């Protein structure tokens, strides 16, 4: 019922938003002066705020058209290297004078599209052949595509690494660090030739018993039945995935925003002021951020519930109890893959200590093939986006990849 109620409200508001946008455009006509020079900017700003008051359920564009490589501007094209019902292995293809290291960016499946890592990709792209897990919106995946849970996520990471081939590199961001870790361990156990040369884990929940955050406490203070009862819904009719049980993206977004409601409110007040007073460049930056932030996708119920249970409630990986299709995941099997972990000093989603815990599990990786970096002055998103990522963290990532090619 919650999904039906949400969709009904969204459908009812659509004409209001369209009317507001049309009125704003009309006010930009030569006759708009009738309202007065002082009043008009505020009316237009208010109408734009109304027209923007909606979520999107479609993936935004990556907007990566060119990149600077060795002092030359090179065109970038998106290539769907491999497509499954749940994900596209997307390559940012470009022509270079010599081959570059292949890097698989494992994006979170946590309510936002992989485009949230646009800045991560842009930073990697000049020096690497970059691929990303471009996850599909579960509400658009038909029921006959089957289930998609923790094991199936690991399957995808393995399949994509095999597609990239021997000698590639893996960089996992945030939520899927545990899944990516499990994939590499499973590949190591069978000496899969496609096991990556390096595994970079950035701000991800390897052991959430360390310095628990509000997110961790929510998971441990409620039973898995509570999550299923209160957060899972069925996709309504009108979508390809009608009838599929999902954790709706709008629910996840509400949870994220409730962590800092005052900040989001103040930002939108500032946006209104910027629009009304002609500070268009500043307003554009805010709008671009929220266009991305308000683009949400649904997760399959099984993936969400299994991740909550295994990673956040049972701590199966650090306790040595995690399995994949019934086979035990043994981190000690990892020998060939070098390990690099990154954490943010001010991360309130995945706190300091939760990601570096991977080093204690990988007892058979040689010390010279391990490295950890704690970035001062950044929160969660600053680990993989922004100036400190580009100027301070990325050079270390690049060096680590080069050293282990």
C-alpha positions in Angstrom: 0.0 0.0 0.0 2.8 2.4 0.7 4.1 2.3 -2.8 0.6 2.8 -4.2 0.1 5.8 -2.0 3.5 7.3 -3.0 2.8 6.8 -6.7 -0.7 8.2 -6.4 0.6 11.3 -4.7 3.4 11.7 -7.4 0.8 11.3 -10.2 -1.5 13.9 -8.6 1.3 16.4 -8.2 2.6 16.1 -11.7 0.1 18.5 -13.2 0.9 21.0 -10.5 4.6 20.9 -11.2 4.0 21.2 -15.0 1.7 24.2 -14.4 4.3 25.9 -12.2 7.0 25.3 -14.9 4.7 26.7 -17.6 3.8 29.7 -15.6 7.5 30.4 -14.9 8.2 30.3 -18.7 5.3 32.6 -19.3 6.7 35.1 -16.8 9.9 35.2 -18.8 7.9 36.7 -21.7 8.0 40.4 -22.6 4.7 40.9 -20.7 6.2 39.7 -17.4 7.0 43.3 -16.4 3.4 43.7 -15.4 4.2 42.1 -12.0 7.0 44.6 -11.3 10.7 44.3 -11.3 10.9 43.6 -7.5 8.2 40.9 -7.3 8.9 39.0 -10.5 12.2 37.3 -9.5 10.7 35.9 -6.3 7.6 34.7 -8.1 9.7 32.9 -10.7 12.0 31.4 -8.0 9.0 30.1 -6.1 7.5 28.6 -9.2 10.8 26.9 -10.0 11.0 25.4 -6.5 7.4 24.0 -7.0 8.3 22.5 -10.4 11.4 20.8 -8.9 9.5 19.2 -6.0 9.6 15.7 -7.3 11.7 12.6 -7.4 13.0 11.0 -10.6 13.1 7.2 -11.1 15.3 7.3 -14.3 19.0 7.2 -14.4 20.6 10.7 -15.0 23.1 11.1 -17.7 26.8 10.6 -16.7 27.6 13.8 -18.8 31.1 12.5 -19.5 31.7 13.5 -23.1 35.5 14.2 -23.2 38.5 13.7 -21.0 42.0 15.1 -21.0 44.6 12.4 -21.7 48.3 13.3 -21.9 47.5 16.9 -22.7 44.9 16.1 -25.4 41.1 16.2 -25.2 39.8 12.8 -26.1 36.1 11.9 -26.8 34.4 9.5 -24.4 31.6 7.1 -25.4 29.5 4.9 -23.2 29.6 1.2 -24.2 27.3 -1.5 -22.8 29.9 -4.2 -22.5 27.6 -6.7 -20.9 23.9 -6.5 -19.9 21.9 -8.6 -17.5 18.3 -8.0 -16.3 19.7 -6.2 -13.2 22.8 -4.4 -14.3 24.8 -3.1 -17.3 28.6 -3.4 -17.3 29.2 0.1 -18.7 32.5 1.1 -20.2 33.7 4.7 -20.7 35.5 4.0 -23.9 38.2 6.3 -25.3 41.1 6.0 -27.7 44.6 6.2 -26.2 48.0 5.8 -27.6 48.7 2.8 -25.4 46.6 0.4 -23.3 45.5 1.6 -19.8 44.9 -0.4 -16.7 41.3 -1.8 -16.6 39.4 -0.7 -13.5 36.0 -2.0 -12.4 34.2 0.5 -10.2 31.6 -1.4 -8.1 28.9 1.1 -7.4 26.5 1.0 -4.4 23.1 -0.4 -4.8 21.5 1.6 -2.1 18.7 3.8 -3.5 20.7 5.9 -5.9 21.9 5.3 -9.4 25.6 4.6 -10.2 25.8 8.2 -11.6 26.3 9.2 -8.0 29.9 8.1 -8.7 30.3 10.4 -11.7 33.1 12.4 -10.0 34.9 9.1 -9.1 34.8 8.1 -12.7 35.9 11.5 -14.1 38.9 11.4 -11.8 39.9 7.8 -12.8 39.3 8.2 -16.5 42.5 10.0 -17.7 44.7 7.2 -16.5 42.5 4.1 -16.6 40.1 2.1 -18.8 37.1 2.5 -16.6 34.0 0.3 -16.3 31.2 0.6 -13.8 28.3 -1.5 -12.5 25.4 0.5 -13.8 22.6 -1.0 -11.7 19.0 -1.1 -13.0 16.0 0.1 -11.2 14.3 -3.0 -9.8 10.8 -1.6 -10.5 11.7 -2.0 -14.2 12.9 -5.6 -14.0 10.1 -8.2 -14.8 9.4 -10.9 -12.3 10.5 -13.6 -14.7 14.1 -12.3 -14.5 14.2 -14.1 -11.1 15.6 -13.2 -7.8 18.5 -10.8 -7.0 20.0 -11.2 -3.6 23.4 -11.1 -1.9 24.7 -14.1 -3.9 23.5 -12.7 -7.2 25.3 -9.4 -6.5 28.5 -11.4 -5.9 27.8 -13.3 -9.1 27.7 -10.1 -11.0 31.0 -8.8 -9.7 32.7 -12.1 -10.6 31.1 -12.2 -14.0 32.2 -8.6 -14.7 35.8 -9.2 -13.5 35.9 -12.3 -15.8 34.7 -10.1 -18.7 37.5 -7.6 -18.0 40.0 -10.4 -17.9 43.2 -11.1 -16.1 45.1 -8.2 -14.6 42.2 -5.9 -14.0 41.6 -3.8 -10.9 38.6 -3.5 -8.6 37.5 -0.3 -6.8 34.4 -0.7 -4.6 32.6 2.3 -3.0 30.6 2.3 0.2 27.9 -0.4 0.6 29.2 -3.1 -1.8 32.6 -3.4 -0.2 31.5 -6.5 1.6 30.0 -8.0 -1.6 33.1 -7.2 -3.6 35.4 -8.6 -0.9 33.3 -11.8 -1.0 33.6 -12.0 -4.8 37.4 -11.7 -4.7 37.7 -14.3 -1.9 35.5 -16.7 -3.9 37.6 -16.2 -7.0 40.8 -16.7 -5.0 39.5 -20.0 -3.6 39.3 -21.4 -7.1 42.4 -19.6 -8.4 40.2 -17.9 -11.0 42.6 -16.2 -13.4 40.4 -13.1 -13.5 40.9 -12.4 -9.8 41.9 -8.7 -9.7 45.4 -7.4 -9.3 44.2 -4.9 -6.7 41.1 -4.4 -4.6 40.4 -0.9 -3.3 37.7 -0.7 -0.7 36.5 2.9 0.0 34.3 3.7 3.0 32.6 0.4 3.1 31.1 -1.8 5.9 33.5 -4.7 6.3 33.0 -4.9 10.1 30.2 -2.7 11.4 30.8 -3.7 15.0 33.6 -1.1 15.0 32.5 2.4 16.0 28.8 1.9 15.2 27.0 4.7 13.5 23.3 5.7 13.5 22.9 3.5 10.4 24.4 0.5 12.2 22.3 1.1 15.3 19.1 1.2 13.2 20.0 -2.2 11.8 20.9 -3.8 15.1 18.0 -2.3 17.1 15.3 -3.8 14.8 14.7 -7.4 13.7 14.9 -8.4 10.1 11.1 -9.1 10.3 10.7 -5.4 11.3 12.5 -4.3 8.2 10.5 -6.6 6.0 7.2 -5.5 7.6 7.9 -1.8 7.5 10.1 -1.1 4.6 9.3 -3.6 1.8 6.6 -3.0 -0.8 5.4 -4.4 -4.1 5.9 -2.5 -7.3 2.4 -1.3 -8.5 0.9 -1.9 -11.9 2.1 0.2 -14.7 5.8 -0.8 -14.4 7.7 -3.6 -16.0 8.5 -5.0 -12.5 4.9 -4.9 -11.3 4.5 -7.3 -8.4 8.2 -7.5 -7.5 8.9 -7.0 -3.8 11.3 -4.1 -3.4 12.9 -1.7 -0.9 11.7 1.6 -2.6 14.2 4.2 -3.4 12.0 6.9 -2.0 12.0 5.2 1.4 15.8 5.1 1.3 16.0 8.8 0.3 13.7 9.7 3.2 16.0 7.8 5.6 19.1 9.6 4.3 17.4 13.1 4.5 16.1 12.4 8.0 19.7 12.1 9.2 20.3 15.8 8.3 16.9 17.5 7.8 18.0 20.9 8.8 20.9 21.0 6.3 18.6 20.0 3.4 16.0 22.6 4.5 18.6 25.4 4.8 20.1 24.4 1.4 16.7 24.8 -0.3 16.1 28.1 1.4 19.5 29.3 0.1 18.5 27.9 -3.4 15.4 30.0 -3.4 17.4 33.1 -2.5 20.0 32.4 -5.1 17.3 32.0 -7.8 15.5 35.1 -6.8 18.7 37.2 -6.6 20.3 36.1 -9.8 23.1 34.0 -8.3 22.6 31.5 -11.1 25.9 29.7 -11.0 25.6 28.9 -7.3 21.9 27.9 -7.9 23.0 25.6 -10.8 25.5 23.8 -8.5 22.8 23.1 -5.9 20.3 22.0 -8.6 22.8 19.7 -10.1 23.5 18.0 -6.8 19.8 17.5 -6.0 18.9 16.4 -9.5 21.3 13.5 -8.7 20.3 13.1 -5.1 16.6 13.0 -6.0 17.1 10.4 -8.7 16.2 7.1 -6.9 16.0 3.5 -7.8 14.3 0.5 -6.0 16.3 -2.4 -4.6 15.0 -6.0 -4.7 13.7 -7.0 -1.3 15.9 -10.0 -1.1 19.1 -8.0 -1.8 18.2 -5.3 0.8 17.1 -7.8 3.5 20.0 -10.1 3.0 22.5 -7.3 3.1 21.0 -5.9 6.3 21.0 -9.3 7.9 24.4 -10.6 6.8 26.5 -7.3 6.9 24.8 -5.2 9.6 23.1 -7.7 11.9 25.1 -10.9 11.9 28.5 -9.5 10.9 28.9 -12.7 8.9 32.1 -11.7 7.0 34.3 -10.7 10.0 33.0 -13.6 12.0 33.9 -16.1 9.3 30.3 -17.2 8.7 29.6 -15.7 5.3 28.8 -18.1 2.5 28.1 -17.7 -1.2 25.8 -20.3 -2.8 26.4 -22.5 0.2 30.2 -22.2 0.0 32.1 -20.6 2.8 33.9 -17.4 2.1 37.4 -17.6 3.4 39.4 -14.3 3.2 42.6 -16.2 3.8 42.3 -17.5 0.3 43.2 -14.1 -1.1 46.9 -14.1 -1.8 47.5 -12.5 -5.3 45.2 -9.5 -4.9 46.7 -6.4 -3.3 44.5 -4.6 -0.8 44.0 -0.9 -0.3 41.4 0.6 2.1 40.3 4.2 2.4 38.3 5.9 5.2 37.1 9.4 5.9 37.8 11.0 9.3 34.3 12.5 9.6 32.4 9.7 8.0 29.1 9.3 9.9 27.7 6.5 7.6 30.7 4.1 7.6 32.9 5.2 10.5 36.7 4.9 10.9 37.7 1.3 11.5 34.9 -0.4 9.6 36.8 -0.6 6.3 40.4 -1.1 7.5 39.1 -4.2 9.3 39.6 -6.0 5.9 43.3 -6.1 6.6 42.9 -8.3 9.6 40.9 -10.8 7.6 43.4 -11.0 4.7 46.1 -12.8 6.7 47.8 -14.3 3.6 48.3 -11.0 1.6 51.9 -10.0 2.0 52.4 -6.8 4.0 54.0 -4.9 1.1 50.7 -5.6 -0.9 48.6 -3.9 1.8 47.9 -0.2 2.4 45.4 1.9 4.3 44.7 5.6 4.0 42.7 7.8 6.5 41.7 11.0 4.8 41.5 14.0 7.3 38.6 16.4 7.1 36.2 14.5 4.9 32.8 12.8 5.5 31.4 9.9 3.6 31.0 11.4 0.2 34.3 13.2 0.4 36.1 9.9 0.2 35.1 9.3 -3.4 34.0 12.8 -4.6 35.2 16.3 -4.5 38.6 18.1 -4.3 40.2 16.0 -1.6 39.3 12.8 -3.4 40.8 14.1 -6.6 43.8 15.8 -5.2 44.8 13.8 -2.1 43.2 10.3 -2.2 43.2 9.5 -5.9 47.0 10.0 -6.4 47.5 7.2 -3.7 45.0 5.0 -5.5 46.7 5.6 -8.8 50.1 4.8 -7.3 48.8 1.6 -5.7 47.4 0.4 -9.0 50.6 1.2 -10.8 52.7 -0.5 -8.2 50.7 -3.7 -8.5 50.1 -3.9 -12.3 
